[in-house]
Amino acid sequence: MPGLTARPAPGSRRPGAAEIERLRAAPVWSDDMVAAAGLRAEDAAFVTVGGGLAGFAFVDALRIRGVEAARIRVVSPQRRPHENLGRLVRTSQIRDDDPLRSDSGSRADNIWGFPGYAIQEAVRRRTVRPLWKVLTEPVAAEFYNPSPGQVFRGIDREAGRIGWESMLAPGQAELIRRRSEGGAYCLVFPADHSPPYMLRSRYLHLGTGYPALGYAPELTEYRMRHGEFFTVVNAYEPHEHVYQVLRRRAGTVMVRGAGITASRVLQRLIDDRDRSGRQVRILHLFRDLDEHSQARPGSGPASGHGWRYQAFSFPKSATSGQQREELAGMGSADRTAWITAMGGATTAKRRHWQRQLRRARSEGFYRALGGEITAMEPSPDGRVRMLIDRPTGDDPLRLSIDFLIDCTGMSPRLRDSRLLADLVDSGGAGVNLLGGLDVGPHFEVRGPGGEPGPLYASGAIARGGYLAPADSFAGLVDAALLICDDLAVRGECARLGPARSFAAWVKWLARRVP
């Protein structure tokens, strides 16, 4: 297969919906089937679908291992790898200089992790404070966390170095199938609305990120029934109007959720309240409010006042340490139980934010509640009336609020993505016990019978696999390296031994093309 060629299929024409639906019904495609559908085919050795950080980490690892940019194609609707993450970060109230939930050495743009973000910040600002924080964390200082601005600048720099734009195939992936002659096909609908075409590759990587925003059923039902999108919002969609209104007048806002996004939304609400002087009342709804519990050692994150505290989404040893080795040796059921116990909604216990909440509790404008929303309806005065079923068995709680900000997270359900749902239903991809794509130790996508194929997957869609923090910066890089290790065994790229690794790191440091 050539590095990259484009040729029209015999009798090429614009395919109709009928031809594409016939392809959709077939679990495996042949070259003759594609040609008969009137689709032109382009060849590339490696194709990655998604164009986010998972795909970026995979492409970066390939380029570091000597694969030429001309042999790689990136199917993506976005031009920069961090565009989607940037939108989610901004809507969840994390500013460019706010801390992310990551550490100094976890870098999507640097597989070696050195120099880390702390060293770069120390040099740029000419101060030793970031270095001192790293040396003394978490005993004498909180964990060092990079900011979105640092992360995005690094990714832009590395994307330019490896020739990211030259590999882009702007558009949306509609269908993916194994190829009967070996490899995989990807049906692409171009961003410029030109006729769809096929990308034919030896190996295809999926890094599409979370399938969708996580809309709670009662939020969706309220919106669909009443056609009202102003007062009940998801924290990951644009909702700046909520803060603008509450800066102008008093009101009651409910925040639902117990993860890092909920903590950042609360911080924004309290900051705005302090600046505006408005009497804003904050209600915080947890599914199960446990005021003073503390987890047993090794049983999961510590908790209190409804929160579960953990510096990162998983302990650092789950990325590179004893817990990662233990996880790799577990069976599917044990691995699922471990990830469920250690994962879930947690937040970092940052001192500034903790002081804010203590003050808010003592002054009476913040109140934590436990329960589930069972009914919502708009009231004549423009507010929202709701009924909350409490886990204590007490009578349901009736409330009237001005806004609800739902922070219950992103949706991990594969079926929320048309592409992934089709891949599972018709493309032969298996699903693990946590609902992610069933992947092997090198992130190869396995079929229902456990057999590997020419597909790889990493990031959020591979949750429940052999690496617990699958969608963290470190997890994305580790997955990319493991995939490339497998490709190296197959003779598709170079092995990354000490000499090659050091030479590649020097090139990275000097900003030279791999």
Stockholm file with secondary structure:
# STOCKHOLM 1.0

chainA/1-514         MPGLTARPAPGSRRPGAAEIERLRAAPVWSDDMVAAAGLRAEDAAFVTVGGGLAGFAFVDALRIRGVEAARIRVVSPQRRPHENLGRLVRTSQIRDDDPLRSDSGSRADNIWGFPGYAIQEAVRRRTVRPLWKVLTEPVAAEFYNPSPGQVFRGIDREAGRIGWESMLAPGQAELIRRRSEGGAYCLVFPADHSPPYMLRSRYLHLGTGYPALGYAPELTEYRMRHGEFFTVVNAYEPHEHVYQVLRRRAGTVMVRGAGITASRVLQRLIDDRDRSGRQVRILHLFRDLDEHSQARPGSGPASGHGWRYQAFSFPKSATSGQQREELAGMGSADRTAWITAMGGATTAKRRHWQRQLRRARSEGFYRALGGEITAMEPSPDGRVRMLIDRPTGDDPLRLSIDFLIDCTGMSPRLRDSRLLADLVDSGGAGVNLLGGLDVGPHFEVRGPGGEPGPLYASGAIARGGYLAPADSFAGLVDAALLICDDLAVRGECARLGPARSFAAWVKWLARRVP
#=GR chainA/1-514 SS CCSEEEECCTTCCCCCHHHHHHHHHCSEECHHHHHHTTCCEEEEEEEEESCSHHHHHHHHHHHHTTCCGGGEEEEESCSSTTHHHHHHHHHTTCCTTSCCSCCTTCCTTCTTCCSCHHHHHHHHHTCSHHHHHHHHTTTTSCCCCCCHHHHHHHHHHHHHHHTHHHHEEEEEEEEEEEETTSSEEEEEEETTCCCCEEEEEEEEEECCCCSEECCCHHHHHHHHHHCCCSSEEETTSCCHHHHHHHHHSCEEEEEECCSHHHHHHHHHHHHHHHHHCCCEEEEEEESSCCSSCCCCTTSSCEEETTEEECSSSSCGGGTSSHHHHHHHTSCHHHHHHHHHHHCSSCBCCCHHHHHHHHHHHHHTSEEEEECEEEEEEECTTSCEEEEEECTTSCCCEEEEESEEEECCCEECCGGGSHHHHHHHHTSCCCBCTTSSBCBCTTCEEECTTSCEEEEEECSGGGTTSSCSSTTSHHHHHHHHHHHHHHHHHTTSSCCCCHHHHHHHHHHHHHTCCC
#=GC SS_cons         CCSEEEECCTTCCCCCHHHHHHHHHCSEECHHHHHHTTCCEEEEEEEEESCSHHHHHHHHHHHHTTCCGGGEEEEESCSSTTHHHHHHHHHTTCCTTSCCSCCTTCCTTCTTCCSCHHHHHHHHHTCSHHHHHHHHTTTTSCCCCCCHHHHHHHHHHHHHHHTHHHHEEEEEEEEEEEETTSSEEEEEEETTCCCCEEEEEEEEEECCCCSEECCCHHHHHHHHHHCCCSSEEETTSCCHHHHHHHHHSCEEEEEECCSHHHHHHHHHHHHHHHHHCCCEEEEEEESSCCSSCCCCTTSSCEEETTEEECSSSSCGGGTSSHHHHHHHTSCHHHHHHHHHHHCSSCBCCCHHHHHHHHHHHHHTSEEEEECEEEEEEECTTSCEEEEEECTTSCCCEEEEESEEEECCCEECCGGGSHHHHHHHHTSCCCBCTTSSBCBCTTCEEECTTSCEEEEEECSGGGTTSSCSSTTSHHHHHHHHHHHHHHHHHTTSSCCCCHHHHHHHHHHHHHTCCC
//
